[in-house]
Amino acid sequence: MTSSPPGAFTRDIPFSDADFRAIARLAQERFGLSLAESKKPLVYSRLSRRLKSRQVGNFTDYLALLERSEEEAERLELISALTTNVTSFFREKHHFDALAEGLAQRVTAGQRVRIWSAGCSSGQEPYSIAMTVLDTVPEAARADLRILATDIDPKIVRKARDGVYSAEDVAGIPAPMRGKWTKATNATGKTYGVTRALKDLITFNELNLMVDWPFRGPFDAIFCRNVAIYFDQETQRRLWQRFSAMLNPDGLLFIGHSERVTGPALQTLTAFGITSYRKARAGVPPALQ
């Protein structure tokens, strides 16, 4: 009996280094995704399912298919396969505490408030934002406040818009909020839907962060957590700078626990907590605020 050499992986569809490099180049150019050579087994494992689903016999033909103008849906299947939608309600709770403190006065004063969940996945983040806002300032439902929630994956955006979750999912919501903002969808209590009051605050849309954004902002808070980890450093620096340009003075940016703002954005953003940044007021350097 012979064993496979270290690092080898079995496959029933040929997958050459050239195939991998072509996939990696397409993912980088269209979606900003950075695929290291070490990801080759993962890329094969996930994309071989797409080849079988599309009844394509090899990666050369699959790459040719991806280049067709009418195959935008398959290109989105590609990025969905290569990324992981892992999220939960009130993940990194300190971000929501900071949001409540930072926006309560603006909402109470009746000022315009806009919040963006960029990379909203299946919706737990924007619904957590909405619960935070409504619990902190109950009159927010009647205020000029809107939450924009975007993700590149159409299927995951549809799930987020539906707002239906398992009992295990909603267990992450603090009990008082859970009773107020979610309702069992049937007698079994296995699934729960978020209330209309939360949905009415949120607009869900599909968006590729690498293209021109079809809105101007400005936003008072942006959540983009565990998205930039898929990008190379230069793409991350450009993204932080674009987010900063979209923020109001004193606006807040919340990022993932393993991410850090780098590059030119640090001229306008300063850290004020764990993976939390605030935009400087005009004419005042971040270090002096």
SULPENOR-V964071 format. One record per residue. RES is the residue in one small letter. PHI is phi in degrees with one decimal (none if undefined). NEAR is the number of other C-alpha atoms within 12 Angstrom. D_LAST is the distance of its C-alpha to the last C-alpha in Angstrom with 2 decimals. Layout:
RES,PHI,NEAR,D_LAST
RES,PHI,NEAR,D_LAST
This chain:
m,none,3,67.41
t,-106.3,4,64.71
s,-108.9,9,60.97
s,-73.2,9,58.32
p,-64.9,8,56.47
p,-53.4,7,52.93
g,86.7,13,50.41
a,-78.4,13,53.16
f,-143.1,20,53.12
t,-80.2,18,56.01
r,-157.1,19,56.13
d,-106.0,15,58.77
i,-123.0,24,57.26
p,-55.2,23,56.96
f,-144.5,30,53.35
s,-86.6,19,53.11
d,-60.7,20,50.27
a,-64.5,16,50.53
d,-60.7,25,50.14
f,-61.4,30,47.00
r,-63.1,25,45.50
a,-66.8,26,46.37
i,-63.0,37,44.70
a,-62.9,31,41.58
r,-65.9,20,41.48
l,-64.4,24,41.88
a,-63.4,34,39.17
q,-69.6,24,36.74
e,-68.7,21,37.67
r,-90.0,24,37.68
f,-127.6,33,35.08
g,76.1,31,32.91
l,-75.6,32,34.44
s,-105.2,32,34.87
l,-113.2,29,38.12
a,-73.8,21,38.89
e,-55.9,21,42.57
s,-65.9,17,42.41
k,-86.0,24,41.95
k,-56.7,30,45.42
p,-60.4,23,47.21
l,-65.2,25,44.65
v,-60.6,36,44.85
y,-62.3,35,48.63
s,-57.6,23,48.76
r,-80.8,23,46.68
l,-82.3,37,48.02
s,-61.2,30,51.64
r,-65.9,25,51.54
r,-67.7,31,50.54
l,-61.7,31,53.45
k,-67.0,18,55.84
s,-63.2,14,54.53
r,-91.1,19,55.07
q,57.2,15,58.35
v,-106.7,21,57.27
g,-86.5,21,59.09
n,-154.5,25,56.79
f,-72.7,32,53.30
t,-60.7,23,54.53
d,-68.6,20,55.69
y,-65.9,32,52.54
l,-64.0,30,50.39
a,-64.6,21,52.69
l,-62.4,24,52.29
l,-63.4,29,48.48
e,-81.7,20,48.79
r,-71.5,14,50.71
s,-60.9,11,48.97
e,-83.8,12,50.27
e,-105.3,17,48.80
e,-59.7,18,45.15
a,-61.5,20,45.73
e,-72.3,26,46.85
r,-63.2,32,43.86
l,-71.7,28,41.70
e,-62.5,26,44.03
l,-59.6,35,43.33
i,-67.8,38,39.56
s,-64.4,28,40.10
a,-69.0,26,42.47
l,-90.7,32,40.18
t,-119.8,33,37.10
t,-123.2,20,36.83
n,-91.1,28,35.74
v,-109.2,20,34.67
t,-154.6,27,32.58
s,-161.4,27,32.75
f,-68.0,36,31.56
f,56.1,29,28.27
r,-65.5,30,27.88
e,56.5,28,24.72
k,-57.0,25,24.51
h,-61.7,21,20.99
h,-66.3,34,19.82
f,-72.4,35,21.74
d,-63.0,25,20.45
a,-65.7,29,16.82
l,-61.8,43,18.17
a,-59.5,31,20.02
e,-67.7,21,17.17
g,-75.5,29,14.88
l,-107.2,33,17.78
a,-55.7,29,20.02
q,-65.6,19,18.79
r,-65.4,26,19.04
v,-67.1,30,22.48
t,-60.7,25,23.70
a,-78.8,16,22.85
g,77.9,18,24.94
q,-78.6,18,22.35
r,-65.8,24,23.07
v,-132.9,36,21.74
r,-130.3,38,22.51
i,-128.3,44,22.23
w,-122.3,44,23.71
s,-99.7,45,25.48
a,-97.1,42,26.17
g,97.4,43,28.98
c,-75.9,47,30.09
s,52.0,41,33.27
s,-85.8,37,35.72
g,104.5,46,33.39
q,-61.4,42,32.28
e,-65.7,46,28.58
p,-62.8,47,28.57
y,-69.4,51,30.92
s,-65.0,44,28.67
i,-60.9,46,25.81
a,-62.6,43,28.27
m,-62.9,41,29.46
t,-59.9,39,26.00
v,-63.8,42,25.24
l,-70.5,32,28.72
d,-74.9,27,28.80
t,-76.9,26,25.48
v,-131.8,26,26.33
p,-54.6,20,30.09
e,-76.3,20,30.11
a,-59.3,35,28.02
a,-62.2,28,31.41
r,-103.4,20,31.99
a,-88.1,23,28.51
d,-84.3,19,27.41
l,-130.8,36,26.14
r,-138.5,35,27.33
i,-117.6,40,26.90
l,-98.8,39,27.95
a,-124.6,39,29.43
t,-131.1,39,30.74
d,-155.9,41,32.67
i,-79.1,37,34.97
d,-93.1,36,37.95
p,-58.7,28,40.04
k,-65.7,25,41.80
i,-73.2,34,38.70
v,-66.5,31,37.30
r,-62.1,23,40.61
k,-62.5,22,40.37
a,-62.6,37,36.86
r,-63.8,35,38.11
d,-64.8,25,41.08
g,67.8,38,38.91
v,-115.7,31,41.69
y,-137.2,32,41.09
s,-74.0,25,43.17
a,-59.6,23,43.33
e,-64.7,16,41.78
d,-61.3,27,38.78
v,-74.2,36,38.08
a,-62.2,23,38.51
g,-78.0,24,34.87
i,-87.3,31,33.86
p,-50.6,21,33.51
a,-51.5,12,36.90
p,-60.9,15,35.99
m,-68.9,28,34.18
r,-60.1,29,37.00
g,-67.8,18,39.59
k,-84.3,23,37.76
w,-111.3,29,36.63
t,-131.7,35,39.38
k,-136.0,25,43.15
a,-61.9,23,45.98
t,-85.0,19,47.60
n,-156.1,13,51.04
a,-69.4,9,53.03
t,-73.9,11,52.48
g,69.2,18,48.78
k,-86.5,18,48.11
t,-132.7,21,45.72
y,-132.9,28,43.15
g,-110.8,33,41.70
v,-75.8,39,38.40
t,-76.9,27,38.91
r,-60.3,21,39.00
a,-59.3,24,36.02
l,-70.7,37,33.78
k,-60.8,32,35.49
d,-65.8,25,35.13
l,-86.7,34,31.31
i,-116.6,37,31.44
t,-112.9,30,32.69
f,-99.7,37,33.85
n,-146.8,33,34.46
e,-83.3,28,35.37
l,-158.0,28,32.98
n,-92.5,29,32.98
l,-64.4,33,29.40
m,-84.3,25,30.92
v,-100.4,18,32.26
d,-63.6,11,30.88
w,-86.8,18,29.27
p,-84.7,13,31.27
f,-154.5,15,28.39
r,-108.7,15,25.44
g,75.4,25,22.99
p,-79.0,26,20.31
f,-110.7,34,19.43
d,-92.8,39,17.04
a,-155.4,45,17.65
i,-128.3,45,19.61
f,-104.7,45,21.58
c,-141.2,40,23.19
r,-114.7,36,24.41
n,60.5,30,27.13
v,-108.5,40,27.91
a,-65.2,36,26.39
i,-62.1,28,28.43
y,-85.0,31,31.40
f,-104.7,29,30.02
d,-75.3,23,30.11
q,-63.1,20,27.03
e,-66.3,21,27.18
t,-64.1,27,27.55
q,-60.4,31,24.57
r,-61.5,25,22.35
r,-64.9,25,23.66
l,-65.4,35,23.13
w,-59.6,39,19.43
q,-66.1,24,19.01
r,-66.2,31,21.14
f,-62.5,42,19.26
s,-59.2,40,15.93
a,-63.9,30,17.95
m,-87.7,30,19.24
l,-92.9,35,16.06
n,-67.0,28,14.82
p,-53.9,27,11.25
d,71.1,31,9.61
g,-67.8,39,12.84
l,-110.8,45,13.67
l,-123.5,51,15.76
f,-116.5,50,18.12
i,-125.3,37,20.42
g,-70.9,30,23.43
h,-66.3,22,23.68
s,-103.5,17,25.03
e,-106.3,26,22.70
r,-143.0,31,19.63
v,-70.6,39,17.60
t,-136.5,27,18.75
g,81.5,20,19.26
p,-58.1,20,17.67
a,-61.7,30,15.56
l,-69.9,27,13.20
q,-73.0,27,12.23
t,-123.7,37,10.63
l,-113.9,41,10.32
t,-131.6,34,8.65
a,-71.7,27,10.78
f,-129.4,23,10.23
g,-174.5,21,13.98
i,-66.5,24,17.32
t,46.8,29,17.54
s,-128.8,35,14.76
y,-132.1,42,11.97
r,-124.6,39,9.49
k,-81.3,40,9.52
a,-68.5,29,6.94
r,-73.8,22,8.07
a,-55.6,18,10.80
g,81.3,13,10.67
v,-121.7,16,7.03
p,-58.2,18,6.96
p,-52.6,22,5.41
a,-63.5,17,5.69
l,-97.9,14,3.81
q,-104.6,19,0.00
